[in-house]
Amino acid sequence: MGKDLASQRREEILAAATRCFVRNGIHASGMSAIAKEFGMSAAHIYNYFPSKASIIEEIVSRGLGLFYDFVEDLLAASGDYEAILARLRKLFSEERGRHYFLLSLDVLLEARREPTLEAILTRMDGDTRDYLRKMASAIGQKDTPEAPIDARIEIMLATLEGLGLRYMRHPEMDVEAVCRMLARMIVEKRL
């Protein structure tokens, strides 16, 4: 099988798994459910992914890649309110936002039951904090007793993750108003 076909199959499996996870939850979506959604046998999926945890790891890794792109877009916007606002709108867009936040929450819940997944998420969280420290250093942010970089990173992550939870809990939330306020906080360096 050629590399392109193998890559295509992996993409199709990831898309099928994501649909299953969003629709039924991760815990209720075993390899057989993913295989059914994919249209092939579970044995066929094992040719591309050794376990459900490896599928989840790839999905989470790609989500982190999108988050890193988001951070880099914010840095490139260099305080431009409209550019930051556009990126926030995209993050919370209906087409992607609710599924992304739902899947993120479900991954955290599944990790409570699955030690392998918990270890993967712990590693990825550390990688994310390391990445954000490097980004902070790159833009000249310094540790101060009043505002240590690690504390700022935790507050930023908690704010974004918390807004995602609020978006799930309150779908009628005024996303536009929240994005405008958050963009203003970023421009004014209050976040």
C-alpha positions in Angstrom: 0.0 0.0 0.0 1.4 3.4 -1.0 2.2 6.1 1.5 -0.6 8.3 0.1 -3.2 5.6 0.5 -2.0 4.8 4.0 -2.2 8.5 4.9 -5.7 8.8 3.4 -6.9 5.7 5.4 -5.5 7.2 8.6 -7.3 10.4 7.9 -10.6 8.5 7.2 -10.2 6.5 10.4 -9.6 9.7 12.4 -12.6 11.4 10.9 -14.8 8.3 11.6 -13.5 8.1 15.2 -14.1 11.8 15.7 -17.7 11.4 14.5 -18.3 8.5 16.8 -16.7 10.2 19.8 -18.8 13.4 19.3 -22.0 11.5 18.7 -21.7 8.7 21.3 -18.9 9.7 23.6 -15.4 8.2 23.7 -16.2 5.5 26.3 -19.2 4.2 24.3 -17.2 4.2 21.1 -15.1 1.1 20.9 -13.0 0.0 17.9 -16.0 -1.9 16.5 -18.1 1.3 16.5 -15.3 3.2 14.8 -14.9 0.4 12.3 -18.6 0.5 11.5 -18.5 4.2 11.0 -15.3 3.8 8.9 -17.0 1.1 6.8 -14.3 -1.6 7.4 -13.4 -4.2 10.0 -11.8 -3.4 13.3 -8.9 -5.6 12.3 -8.3 -3.2 9.3 -8.1 -0.2 11.7 -5.5 -2.0 13.7 -3.2 -1.9 10.6 -3.1 1.9 11.1 -3.6 2.4 14.9 -2.6 -0.1 17.6 -5.4 1.0 20.0 -8.2 3.4 20.6 -5.8 5.3 22.9 -3.5 5.9 19.9 -6.4 7.2 17.9 -7.3 9.6 20.7 -3.7 10.6 21.1 -3.6 11.6 17.4 -6.8 13.5 17.6 -5.6 15.4 20.7 -2.2 16.0 19.1 -3.9 17.6 16.1 -6.1 19.7 18.4 -2.9 20.9 20.2 -1.5 21.8 16.8 -4.6 24.0 16.1 -4.1 25.6 19.5 -0.4 26.3 18.8 -1.5 27.9 15.5 -4.0 29.9 17.4 -1.3 31.2 19.8 1.0 32.0 16.9 -1.8 33.9 15.1 -2.4 35.9 18.3 1.3 36.8 18.5 1.4 37.6 14.8 -1.5 40.0 15.3 0.8 42.0 17.5 -2.0 43.8 19.4 -4.3 44.3 16.4 -7.7 44.1 18.0 -9.6 43.2 14.7 -7.1 40.4 13.9 -7.3 39.0 17.4 -11.1 39.2 17.3 -11.2 37.3 13.9 -9.1 34.5 15.4 -11.3 34.2 18.5 -14.4 34.1 16.3 -12.9 31.3 14.4 -12.0 29.4 17.6 -15.6 29.6 18.8 -17.2 29.2 15.4 -20.3 27.0 15.4 -18.8 24.8 12.7 -16.0 23.6 14.9 -16.1 25.1 18.3 -18.8 23.0 20.0 -17.5 19.7 18.7 -13.9 20.6 19.7 -14.9 21.6 23.2 -17.2 18.6 23.7 -14.4 16.2 22.5 -11.9 17.9 24.8 -14.1 17.4 27.8 -14.8 13.8 26.9 -11.1 13.1 26.5 -10.5 14.3 30.0 -13.3 12.1 31.4 -12.0 9.1 29.5 -8.5 9.7 30.9 -9.9 9.2 34.4 -10.8 5.6 33.4 -7.7 4.9 31.2 -4.2 5.3 32.8 -2.5 5.1 29.4 -4.6 8.0 28.1 -4.0 9.9 31.4 -0.3 9.6 30.9 -0.6 10.8 27.3 -2.6 13.9 28.4 -0.2 14.7 31.2 2.7 14.6 28.8 0.9 16.7 26.3 -0.1 19.2 28.9 3.5 19.6 30.0 4.5 20.0 26.3 1.9 22.7 25.9 3.1 24.6 29.0 6.7 24.3 27.7 5.6 25.7 24.3 3.8 28.6 26.0 6.8 29.4 28.1 8.9 29.6 24.9 6.4 31.8 23.3 6.3 34.1 26.3 10.1 34.3 26.2 10.1 35.0 22.5 7.9 38.1 23.0 10.0 39.3 25.9 7.7 38.4 28.8 9.6 38.1 32.0 8.9 36.4 35.3 8.0 38.9 38.0 7.0 38.2 41.6 3.6 39.7 40.9 3.0 37.9 37.7 5.1 34.7 37.2 4.9 33.4 33.7 3.7 29.9 34.8 0.8 31.6 36.7 -0.1 33.6 33.6 0.0 30.5 31.5 -2.3 28.7 33.9 -4.7 31.6 33.9 -4.7 31.8 30.1 -5.3 28.1 29.7 -8.0 28.1 32.4 -9.7 31.0 30.7 -9.8 29.4 27.3 -10.8 26.0 28.7 -13.4 27.5 31.0 -14.9 29.5 28.1 -15.1 26.2 26.2 -17.0 24.7 29.1 -19.3 27.6 29.3 -20.0 27.4 25.6 -21.0 23.7 26.1 -23.1 24.5 29.1 -24.8 27.6 27.7 -25.0 27.2 23.9 -26.9 30.5 23.6 -24.0 32.4 25.1 -23.3 35.7 23.3 -20.1 34.4 21.7 -19.6 37.7 19.9 -19.6 39.7 23.1 -17.3 37.2 24.8 -14.9 37.3 21.8 -14.9 41.1 21.8 -14.2 41.3 25.5 -11.5 38.6 25.3 -9.8 40.3 22.4 -9.8 43.6 24.3 -8.2 41.8 27.3 -5.5 40.4 25.1 -4.8 43.7 23.4 -4.5 45.4 26.8 -2.3 42.6 28.0 -4.7 41.7 30.8 -4.6 38.1 29.8 
